[in-house]
Structure formats: structure tokens, C-alpha cells
Amino acid sequence: MRLSIKTGARRLKIARRVILYLLVAGGAVLAFDSTAITQTLQPKKKASEQQSQVATAAAQPGPPPVWVVNCSDNKGALDCRAGQAVFIKTTGQRLLSVAVSVPADTKKPVMLLQVPLGVYLPAGVSLQIGKDAPKTLPYKGCAQGGCIAEYAVTEAEIGAMLKGSDLTISVQNQNRQPAFTVTVPVTGFAEAYAKIK
């Protein structure tokens, strides 16, 4: 009996990941685990409070986040993404997720960014790679897990990331004020990207 309960729990966990991944493939949600982001950027909170939380999270000791590879079966073909999630350590809520994939049909890298609900949609999300000028990416849409932006990353930008250029991501809240700016380290990106090419 214990064996069947463990097996059932494992199957449920795998099913959740597959469902979330299928939603990603459909452009609905970008997720790296089964924990959903819920209202991290509530209008009640001021931008200064959010920045304080992010600063606190960044200041706490611990190993830096690392890029990991997640794969799923997409109509008989293995579809893999290199990704990383950034969490607010004081609350445990996911602040944002980043993933890079190389679709089999185009062979050109694509970056997906997921940020929490409560952002100002017309402003888009700001993405800066290393010291390049920031780019404003429009949101493709929002779902319960957050709002998604997609960007066709150039080979030069991938090259910069492979050489250690971190990502800087910024968004505005619904009051059109800066909600947060986060630097996403590229620790482990080269190894993860080599596995998905």
C-alpha cells in the first residue's frame, strides 16, 4: 500500500510539471515548479517596500541561483529549456522566472520572462544583458502564474551571457512606479545552454 501511495504521489507531481510545461509551450505560463506566483506586486504595497524586500533577499548569504535544464516530451520530441527562478527570501514568493529555449523548427534561441501579476502592462518589462542598452519587451499575456514576455535573443547576446554577462530585469507596478529591478546571474548558464542546443 505504501508503495502505491508513493507511486501515485510521484505520478501526480510529474503530471503537474507536464501540465505546467504544456501551458508554457502554449504561451500561457512559464513555470519551473508547481508553486504559483500569487500577487507579489499587490497594489497595496509601495514600490519602496518591494525594493526593500528584493534588497533584503539579495543581501542574505547563500549560494547564488543556478540555471537548470527542464525537459518534456512534445509530440515525441524532447523539448528542453534552460531556466532560473528568483525568489524573495523573506516571503518565499517567486519574483520572476527566466528561460531560454531553442525551438527545433527555427533553431534560434528564445527567452521567456515571467513576472508577477500587478505589473503595469503598457510599460512592458525592461531587459538588459550585460552593459548593452536595455530593451523594452511587450507582455504576451497574463495568467494566474504571472505575466509573460518573449524575446528572440540574438547570437551575440547569447555569446555575452555565455561569457558572464548577467541579466538585469525591471518592471513597473500598476501605479506606473518602478516595482523592482533584479540582476539575474548567469551562473551555470553555459552548461545548461550546451545541453539544450
N, C-alpha and C positions, 0 to 999 in steps of 0.2 A: 504494500500500500504506500509506504513512504517513497519508494522508487517512482511510482506512477505520479504522485503529487509533485515530486521534484521535476520529473519529465514534463508534466503539464505546465508548471511554472516557467520552465525554460522555454517551452514552445510559445507560451504567452508573451514572454519577453522578446523572443525572436520575431513573433508576429507584430508586436508593437513597433519594433525597429523597421520591419519591412513596410508597414503601413506608413510610418513617418517618412521613410525614404521615397515611397511612391508619391507621396504628397509633394516632396521636394522635386522629383522628376517632373511633376505636373506644374511646377512653379507656385505651389500654394504655400509650403512651409519649408524652411531649412532647419533641420534639427540634427543634433549629434547624439542625443539620448532621448529617453522618454519623458524628461522633465520639461514642461512647457514654461515659457516666459509669460508671466501674467502681470500686466500693468506696472512694469518697473518705472515707467515715466508717468505716474499719475499726475493730473493737473494740479492736485493739492500741493505737491512738493515743489519747492523753488529750485531753480537751476543750481544755485549755490549749494543746496543740500545734496543734489545729485553729484556735483563735482567733488564735494567733500567726501561722499561715500566712495567715489572712484579713487580719489587721492588716498583715502584710508586703505582701500583694497590694494592699491599699488605699493603702499609703504610697508605692508605687512611682509615679514620674511617668508621664504618658502621657495621651492623650485619654480622656475618660470614655466608657463604653459607651453606645451609642445604640440606641433602639428601631427595629426594621426590620420591614418587611412581607413575609410569605411567603404565597404563594397556591398553591392546587392545584385541579384540576378534580374536583368532587364530583358525579358523575352529570349532567354537562352544565352545572352551575352553578359559578361561581368562588367558592371558599371561602378567605377570607383572614384572617390573624391578625397582630396587631402584637405583636412579642416582643423579648425581650432575654435573653442568656445571660451569666452571671457566671462567670469563670474564676479559678482560683488561679494567679497569675502565676509563682509559684516552681515549680509542678509542671505547669502547663498543663491540669490537670483542670478539668472544668466543675463548679462548686459548685452552681449552681441555674439554672433557666430559668423565665421568666415569659412568659405570652402572654395577650393579650386578644382575644377574637373576638366577633362579633355574629352569632349564627345567624340564617339567613334566616327560619326558621319563627317564632321568638319576637321577634326584633328587640331582644332585651335582652342587654347585654354579659355575658360570662362570662370569668373569669380562671382560668387553669390554672397551677399551680405544680409544678415537678418538682425534687425534691431527691434527693441520692444515696442509695444503699442504706445500710443500717446505722443508720437512724433508729429511735427508739422510737415504734412505730405508735400506741399508745393516746393519746399526748400530742398527736398531730396536728401541724400546722405553724401557727405564730403569724404573722399578717399584720397590720401596722399601716400605715394610709395617712395620711401627714402626722402630725398630732398627735391623731388620733382614737384611741379606745381600741383596743388590739389585739384581734383576733378569732382564735379557735382553729378551724382548718379540719380536718375529718377527712380522712384519706387514702382515696382511692377504690380504690387498689391499687398494687402494685409489679410491675415487670418488670425485665429486665436493665438498662435505661437509668436506673432510679431509681423513686422513689415519687411518685405524683401526687395533688394535692389540687385541688379545683374549687370556685370561689366565684362566686355570682351578684352581680356588682358593681352597686351602686346608681348611679343617675344622679348623685347628689350626690358619690359617691366618684370617679366618672369626672371630674366637674367639678373636684374637688380636684386630681386628677392632671393635668388639663389646665392648671391654674393653677400647677403646680410642686410639688405635694406628693409627696415621694419615698415609696417603699415600704420598710418595714423587715420583714424575714423572719427568723424564728428557728426552730430545731428542736432537739430533744434527741437524744442518741445512745442506743444500746441500754442504757447504764448509767444512763439517766434523768438525765443531766447535760446542761447546755447544750452543744451541739455547735458552733453558730455563730450569729451574728446579723449579717446583711448589710443594708446600706442600698442599695437599687436606685434609682439616679437616674432621673428621668422625662425626661431629655434626649431630645428627638426624639419623645416620646410623642404630643404634639398633632398633629404632621404625620402620623405613622403611623396614628393613630386616625382622622383625617379620611379616609384612603384606604380604610379597611375598613368605615366606617359604611354 
